[in-house]
Amino acid sequence: MDKTRVTHIEDGFDFLGFSLRQYNTGQGKKLFIKPSRDSIKKAKNKIKDTFSVMRGRPVKEIIRVLNPIIRGYGQYWKHVVSKKTYSYMDNYIFLKVRKHLKQLHPKKSRKWISQRYFKKPHHGGNNKWILTCPVTNIQLLKISWIKIERHVMVAYKNSPDDPSLREYWEKRDRKVFNSENTLDRMKLARKEGYRCALCKQTLQNGEKVTVRSLEVSTGEFAKLVHVPCIK
């Protein structure tokens, strides 16, 4: 099948999980980039399949498996127009959670379930419907908690070869790393100053990064390293 076609920007097209289309607004014509329908469908299917596999499992296990999935899609979509998508996905996940809890406790009332499993978010807020494990107190992430951040273009004439701009590029690289990685990797990167534990060069140099257990004077610890640095 021919994957190349010509289309008008007002008709829009999908690319890498995003829908690009020009709209007429009160301020003239504007290009909006949103998560594509196929991308949203894949996210829903992933969550649906997860609940199917985890049917009957304790809430703490559901949260442990779902949080990385929710965070991953949120991080991928956060640079585009995603507010409505975030809200839609939160509602979809909530319906799946409610169904899972009813299957988990078929003889319990809605009031009993809500009092046992739902609390306000630990970080503050009035939403009292956050799934919370009654044993560990960990909570299910809401995708709408992920802050939408517009991609910032490189400032004009800012070259990575300019030694006076070293701080600028290091700050930018750290933002890029955080936007593309999990919370666990972000924590490791911060401990290492966003540098490879082996070569001491910046993690964002275009090489693949992985986690390895390395021996240091105080024991063995997980470290982020460039794949080519591993001997």
ZIURLIN-V758676 format. One record per backbone hydrogen bond with DSSP energy under -0.5 kcal/mol. NH is the residue of the N-H (numbers start at 1). CO is the residue of the C=O. If there is no record, write none. Layout:
# ZIURLIN-V758676
<<NH:CO> <NH:CO>>
This chain:
# ZIURLIN-V758676
<<3:1> <11:8> <12:8> <13:20> <15:18> <18:15> <19:34> <20:13> <20:18> <21:19> <21:32> <22:9> <23:30> <25:23> <25:28> <28:25> <30:23> <32:21> <32:30> <34:19> <34:32> <36:17> <40:36> <41:37> <42:38> <43:39> <44:40> <45:41> <46:42> <47:43> <48:44> <49:45> <50:46> <51:47> <52:48> <53:49> <54:50> <55:52> <57:54> <61:58> <62:58> <63:59> <64:60> <65:61> <66:62> <67:63> <68:64> <69:65> <70:66> <71:67> <72:68> <73:69> <74:70> <75:71> <76:72> <77:73> <78:74> <80:77> <81:33> <82:80> <86:82> <87:83> <88:84> <89:85> <90:86> <91:87> <92:88> <93:89> <94:90> <95:91> <96:92> <97:93> <98:94> <99:95> <100:96> <101:97> <102:98> <103:99> <104:100> <105:101> <106:103> <108:105> <113:109> <114:110> <115:111> <116:112> <117:113> <118:114> <119:130> <121:127> <124:121> <128:126> <130:119> <131:129> <132:117> <133:138> <137:133> <140:131> <145:142> <146:143> <147:145> <149:78> <151:79> <153:151> <158:155> <159:157> <162:159> <163:161> <165:162> <166:163> <169:165> <170:166> <171:167> <172:168> <173:169> <174:170> <175:171> <176:172> <177:173> <178:174> <179:175> <180:176> <180:177> <181:177> <186:182> <187:183> <188:184> <189:185> <190:186> <191:187> <192:188> <193:190> <194:189> <195:192> <196:201> <197:224> <200:196> <203:194> <205:203> <210:225> <212:223> <214:212> <214:221> <216:219> <219:216> <221:214> <223:212> <225:210> <225:223> <227:208> <229:226> <230:226> <230:227>>
